Amino acid sequence: KTAKLWDLRQLPPPAAADADADADAAPASLPLLASELGHAKEINAVALAPNDRLCASGSQDKSIKLWALGERASELAVAGTLSGHKRAVWAVAFSPVDKVLASASGDMTIKVWSVQTRKLKEELPGHADEVYAVDWSPDGRHVASGGKDRNLKMWQN
């Protein structure tokens, strides 16, 4: 139900971490910068926008929260709520080129939302069961989805 922002700057670089790996060593303790309650039920999915200033979370409560990541490292606030799914949201993904977000839900749909207006742009029905995954092609021209119906679907943006 809660979004948390952790300070990763204290982690060693990946190469150093691999070289110094000790199987018995305790994991690094990272400082918690912010913690904000946003959903009424469990969070199933998160995605970070390409500009690193916005994060999205999809929840069992059927909603998507947009989280603003402020200029200061400790700023985290709900910037909007996207509502319209009839069942849990299982996946969210920002387009790499447009200011849109795709969401996948147990209601058998993919929805494409405008990040600027917080409004539904398009609904993509077609799955015969819950949709568990959604992602954009690198050029932002296609959306891929996969679900319990064992189908992979490609949608043209």
SULQUI-V409278 format. One record per backbone hydrogen bond with DSSP energy under -1.0 kcal/mol. CO is the residue of the C=O (numbers start at 1). NH is the residue of the N-H. Records with the same first field share a line. If there is no record, write none. Layout:
CO = NH, NH
This chain:
1 = 38, 39
3 = 36
5 = 33, 34
8 = 11
13 = 17
14 = 18
15 = 19
16 = 20
22 = 25
31 = 7
34 = 5
36 = 3
42 = 60
45 = 58
47 = 56
49 = 52
53 = 69
54 = 49
55 = 67
56 = 47
57 = 65
58 = 44, 45
59 = 62, 89
63 = 59
64 = 82
65 = 57
66 = 79, 80
67 = 55
68 = 77
72 = 75
75 = 70
77 = 68
80 = 66
82 = 64
88 = 106
91 = 104
93 = 102
98 = 100
99 = 115
100 = 95
101 = 113
102 = 93
103 = 111
104 = 90, 91
105 = 108, 131
109 = 105
110 = 124
111 = 103
112 = 121, 122
113 = 101
114 = 118
119 = 114
122 = 112
124 = 110
130 = 148
133 = 146
135 = 144
137 = 140
141 = 157
142 = 137
143 = 155
144 = 135
145 = 153
146 = 132, 133
147 = 150
151 = 147
153 = 145
155 = 143
